[in-house]
Amino acid sequence: MRKLARPGIGEVVVSVACILVVLAALVAFDGRVRERASNLFTQVSTESAGGLGYRLVSLGEAVFDAARDRALAQVPMFVFVVAGGVLFVLMLRT
């Protein structure tokens, strides 16, 4: 029998789903990220491409600011997440 799906597609879908879950958690717990995410989806701009790019960058900045603040507040959890991320990247290489 032939496989209809390409190998690796399932892993990509799971990885994207995990990233979306982490982003959803940040939106739920951090007001700055929530505000910028709502601006991303509700604000209508006259220049759609430039406005969308600016809003995506703004959301990314809010996510990194929130992650940095949480990392400074909870150093042991941050170390665990970084170690898990490194192990995940090394796992993908094999």
Z-matrix of the N, CA and C atoms (Angstrom, degrees):
N
C 1 1.441
C 2 1.521 1 110.20
N 3 1.300 2 114.67 1 148.71
C 4 1.462 3 120.74 2 177.03
C 5 1.514 4 110.76 3 -90.32
N 6 1.313 5 115.01 4 144.46
C 7 1.452 6 119.37 5 172.32
C 8 1.522 7 108.01 6 -85.56
N 9 1.305 8 116.13 7 132.62
C 10 1.454 9 119.53 8 -179.98
C 11 1.527 10 112.07 9 -85.56
N 12 1.307 11 117.75 10 -29.86
C 13 1.463 12 121.30 11 -178.28
C 14 1.526 13 109.85 12 -93.76
N 15 1.307 14 115.00 13 145.63
C 16 1.460 15 119.53 14 176.12
C 17 1.524 16 109.36 15 -75.65
N 18 1.310 17 117.35 16 145.19
C 19 1.468 18 119.12 17 177.47
C 20 1.532 19 109.93 18 -65.45
N 21 1.301 20 115.45 19 138.84
C 22 1.453 21 120.24 20 178.26
C 23 1.514 22 114.41 21 98.62
N 24 1.323 23 118.14 22 -15.38
C 25 1.460 24 120.75 23 -179.17
C 26 1.526 25 110.27 24 -66.19
N 27 1.306 26 117.58 25 -40.11
C 28 1.461 27 121.41 26 179.43
C 29 1.522 28 112.06 27 -62.19
N 30 1.338 29 116.72 28 -39.49
C 31 1.458 30 120.96 29 179.00
C 32 1.522 31 110.74 30 -66.51
N 33 1.312 32 116.80 31 -38.52
C 34 1.462 33 120.75 32 178.49
C 35 1.525 34 109.92 33 -64.84
N 36 1.319 35 116.81 34 -43.66
C 37 1.462 36 120.82 35 179.53
C 38 1.521 37 110.65 36 -62.29
N 39 1.320 38 117.76 37 -43.49
C 40 1.459 39 121.57 38 179.33
C 41 1.531 40 110.07 39 -65.21
N 42 1.322 41 118.49 40 -41.01
C 43 1.466 42 121.57 41 179.45
C 44 1.520 43 111.28 42 -63.59
N 45 1.323 44 116.69 43 -44.89
C 46 1.466 45 120.62 44 178.50
C 47 1.525 46 110.22 45 -63.89
N 48 1.319 47 117.45 46 -39.86
C 49 1.464 48 121.04 47 178.62
C 50 1.529 49 110.42 48 -63.10
N 51 1.322 50 117.44 49 -40.20
C 52 1.473 51 120.20 50 178.63
C 53 1.528 52 111.27 51 -65.13
N 54 1.313 53 117.01 52 -41.60
C 55 1.461 54 120.57 53 177.90
C 56 1.525 55 110.28 54 -62.60
N 57 1.331 56 117.13 55 -41.84
C 58 1.465 57 120.47 56 178.42
C 59 1.524 58 111.87 57 -65.43
N 60 1.326 59 117.89 58 -35.34
C 61 1.466 60 120.74 59 177.59
C 62 1.531 61 110.18 60 -66.05
N 63 1.328 62 117.51 61 -42.55
C 64 1.466 63 120.79 62 178.35
C 65 1.524 64 110.15 63 -64.45
N 66 1.326 65 117.38 64 -42.20
C 67 1.466 66 121.25 65 177.83
C 68 1.529 67 110.57 66 -63.46
N 69 1.328 68 117.14 67 -41.35
C 70 1.463 69 120.60 68 178.16
C 71 1.522 70 110.91 69 -63.65
N 72 1.327 71 117.58 70 -37.61
C 73 1.461 72 120.56 71 177.70
C 74 1.525 73 110.60 72 -65.94
N 75 1.326 74 117.01 73 -41.00
C 76 1.459 75 119.49 74 177.10
C 77 1.520 76 111.39 75 -63.99
N 78 1.326 77 116.96 76 -40.91
C 79 1.462 78 120.65 77 177.73
C 80 1.523 79 110.52 78 -62.57
N 81 1.320 80 116.94 79 -38.21
C 82 1.460 81 120.76 80 -177.99
C 83 1.530 82 112.12 81 -71.19
N 84 1.326 83 118.71 82 -33.33
C 85 1.452 84 120.87 83 -172.16
C 86 1.520 85 115.27 84 -104.47
N 87 1.325 86 118.98 85 -15.41
C 88 1.458 87 120.18 86 -176.48
C 89 1.533 88 109.92 87 -121.13
N 90 1.313 89 115.98 88 123.43
C 91 1.458 90 121.54 89 -177.24
C 92 1.516 91 113.68 90 -64.55
N 93 1.353 92 116.87 91 -36.64
C 94 1.470 93 119.16 92 -179.89
C 95 1.512 94 111.27 93 -64.09
N 96 1.326 95 116.29 94 -44.78
C 97 1.471 96 120.36 95 -179.96
C 98 1.528 97 109.80 96 -67.03
N 99 1.335 98 116.92 97 -39.81
C 100 1.467 99 121.05 98 179.27
C 101 1.526 100 110.86 99 -60.59
N 102 1.336 101 116.25 100 -43.25
C 103 1.466 102 120.07 101 -179.64
C 104 1.519 103 111.64 102 -63.98
N 105 1.315 104 116.47 103 -45.12
C 106 1.472 105 119.36 104 -178.08
C 107 1.528 106 111.74 105 -70.83
N 108 1.339 107 116.96 106 -34.15
C 109 1.464 108 119.50 107 177.64
C 110 1.524 109 110.23 108 -67.74
N 111 1.321 110 117.01 109 -39.20
C 112 1.467 111 118.64 110 178.66
C 113 1.522 112 110.34 111 -68.01
N 114 1.333 113 117.82 112 -34.90
C 115 1.467 114 120.48 113 175.53
C 116 1.520 115 111.22 114 -64.68
N 117 1.319 116 116.73 115 -33.99
C 118 1.461 117 120.78 116 -179.35
C 119 1.519 118 111.27 117 -62.27
N 120 1.340 119 116.30 118 -39.54
C 121 1.458 120 119.44 119 -174.06
C 122 1.521 121 114.14 120 -97.74
N 123 1.337 122 118.72 121 -18.04
C 124 1.459 123 119.42 122 -175.65
C 125 1.513 124 114.00 123 -106.54
N 126 1.298 125 118.66 124 -28.49
C 127 1.449 126 121.51 125 -175.38
C 128 1.531 127 110.20 126 -75.54
N 129 1.314 128 115.89 127 127.86
C 130 1.460 129 121.27 128 177.92
C 131 1.514 130 107.57 129 -101.34
N 132 1.307 131 115.86 130 129.66
C 133 1.457 132 120.90 131 -177.09
C 134 1.524 133 109.59 132 -115.80
N 135 1.321 134 116.25 133 148.83
C 136 1.467 135 119.71 134 177.81
C 137 1.516 136 110.69 135 -71.60
N 138 1.294 137 117.10 136 -33.65
C 139 1.464 138 121.11 137 176.46
C 140 1.525 139 107.65 138 -103.86
N 141 1.312 140 116.60 139 93.37
C 142 1.462 141 121.27 140 -168.38
C 143 1.524 142 113.06 141 -63.13
N 144 1.321 143 118.97 142 -43.09
C 145 1.468 144 120.02 143 -176.27
C 146 1.520 145 111.31 144 -70.68
N 147 1.320 146 117.42 145 -47.77
C 148 1.464 147 120.43 146 -179.57
C 149 1.508 148 111.65 147 -67.60
N 150 1.306 149 117.17 148 -39.95
C 151 1.455 150 120.96 149 179.74
C 152 1.515 151 111.60 150 -65.50
N 153 1.324 152 116.95 151 -42.02
C 154 1.462 153 120.68 152 179.79
C 155 1.523 154 110.57 153 -65.52
N 156 1.323 155 117.33 154 -42.02
C 157 1.460 156 120.83 155 178.51
C 158 1.513 157 111.59 156 -62.12
N 159 1.326 158 116.69 157 -43.10
C 160 1.460 159 120.61 158 178.59
C 161 1.521 160 110.79 159 -63.44
N 162 1.330 161 117.49 160 -42.07
C 163 1.462 162 120.79 161 -179.37
C 164 1.525 163 111.17 162 -67.99
N 165 1.344 164 118.04 163 -36.35
C 166 1.466 165 120.50 164 176.67
C 167 1.531 166 111.09 165 -65.33
N 168 1.325 167 116.43 166 -41.81
C 169 1.467 168 120.04 167 177.32
C 170 1.521 169 109.86 168 -63.72
N 171 1.324 170 116.91 169 -41.18
C 172 1.457 171 121.31 170 178.94
C 173 1.528 172 111.15 171 -62.50
N 174 1.335 173 116.78 172 -42.06
C 175 1.462 174 120.80 173 176.84
C 176 1.525 175 110.75 174 -64.06
N 177 1.325 176 117.14 175 -42.43
C 178 1.463 177 120.80 176 177.72
C 179 1.514 178 112.28 177 -61.21
N 180 1.334 179 116.68 178 -41.03
C 181 1.461 180 119.91 179 177.50
C 182 1.520 181 111.00 180 -63.45
N 183 1.325 182 116.79 181 -41.22
C 184 1.467 183 120.17 182 179.75
C 185 1.525 184 110.61 183 -65.14
N 186 1.335 185 117.07 184 -39.49
C 187 1.467 186 120.65 185 178.99
C 188 1.527 187 109.80 186 -64.06
N 189 1.328 188 117.57 187 -45.62
C 190 1.466 189 119.78 188 -179.63
C 191 1.522 190 111.79 189 -67.63
N 192 1.346 191 117.75 190 -37.46
C 193 1.466 192 119.93 191 176.14
C 194 1.523 193 110.85 192 -63.07
N 195 1.329 194 116.26 193 -44.74
C 196 1.462 195 119.88 194 179.62
C 197 1.519 196 110.92 195 -64.48
N 198 1.333 197 116.90 196 -40.99
C 199 1.471 198 120.26 197 179.03
C 200 1.526 199 110.47 198 -64.39
N 201 1.329 200 116.71 199 -40.58
C 202 1.465 201 119.89 200 179.01
C 203 1.530 202 110.79 201 -64.37
N 204 1.339 203 116.25 202 -43.93
C 205 1.464 204 119.43 203 178.85
C 206 1.521 205 111.43 204 -62.74
N 207 1.327 206 117.04 205 -42.47
C 208 1.463 207 120.34 206 179.33
C 209 1.529 208 110.44 207 -67.31
N 210 1.326 209 116.82 208 -36.06
C 211 1.460 210 120.24 209 -179.67
C 212 1.523 211 110.75 210 -65.93
N 213 1.322 212 117.07 211 -39.23
C 214 1.456 213 120.07 212 179.33
C 215 1.529 214 111.20 213 -69.23
N 216 1.329 215 116.23 214 -30.47
C 217 1.463 216 119.81 215 -178.71
C 218 1.528 217 112.03 216 -80.45
N 219 1.335 218 116.38 217 -28.84
C 220 1.465 219 120.23 218 -174.77
C 221 1.525 220 109.91 219 -133.41
N 222 1.308 221 116.11 220 74.02
C 223 1.459 222 122.14 221 -175.16
C 224 1.531 223 113.10 222 -60.61
N 225 1.332 224 121.38 223 -44.92
C 226 1.468 225 119.15 224 -178.94
C 227 1.532 226 112.90 225 -61.05
N 228 1.331 227 117.19 226 -39.89
C 229 1.464 228 119.74 227 178.73
C 230 1.528 229 110.39 228 -67.06
N 231 1.325 230 116.91 229 -37.09
C 232 1.453 231 120.80 230 178.47
C 233 1.520 232 110.89 231 -62.93
N 234 1.323 233 117.36 232 -43.38
C 235 1.464 234 121.25 233 178.51
C 236 1.524 235 110.12 234 -61.89
N 237 1.323 236 116.93 235 -41.89
C 238 1.461 237 121.53 236 178.29
C 239 1.529 238 111.28 237 -62.02
N 240 1.327 239 117.33 238 -43.91
C 241 1.469 240 121.07 239 -179.31
C 242 1.520 241 110.82 240 -66.96
N 243 1.323 242 117.67 241 -41.83
C 244 1.469 243 120.57 242 178.56
C 245 1.521 244 110.32 243 -63.57
N 246 1.325 245 117.25 244 -43.74
C 247 1.466 246 120.26 245 178.49
C 248 1.521 247 110.68 246 -62.88
N 249 1.325 248 116.87 247 -41.34
C 250 1.465 249 120.44 248 176.88
C 251 1.514 250 111.84 249 -62.94
N 252 1.324 251 116.63 250 -39.99
C 253 1.469 252 120.31 251 177.76
C 254 1.520 253 112.50 252 -64.34
N 255 1.331 254 116.44 253 -41.66
C 256 1.469 255 120.33 254 177.90
C 257 1.518 256 110.38 255 -63.88
N 258 1.323 257 116.78 256 -44.62
C 259 1.469 258 119.80 257 178.03
C 260 1.519 259 111.67 258 -62.40
N 261 1.338 260 116.53 259 -38.06
C 262 1.468 261 119.98 260 177.96
C 263 1.522 262 111.28 261 -63.31
N 264 1.335 263 116.70 262 -44.54
C 265 1.474 264 119.74 263 179.27
C 266 1.528 265 110.70 264 -63.92
N 267 1.324 266 117.05 265 -40.90
C 268 1.463 267 119.63 266 178.09
C 269 1.528 268 111.25 267 -66.37
N 270 1.327 269 116.95 268 -33.48
C 271 1.459 270 120.67 269 177.62
C 272 1.527 271 110.80 270 -66.38
N 273 1.343 272 116.36 271 -37.07
C 274 1.466 273 119.64 272 179.53
C 275 1.516 274 112.22 273 -67.74
N 276 1.310 275 117.19 274 -26.81
C 277 1.465 276 121.39 275 -178.99
C 278 1.524 277 112.06 276 -71.96
N 279 1.332 278 117.57 277 -23.47
C 280 1.468 279 119.76 278 -176.93
C 281 1.495 280 111.42 279 -94.10
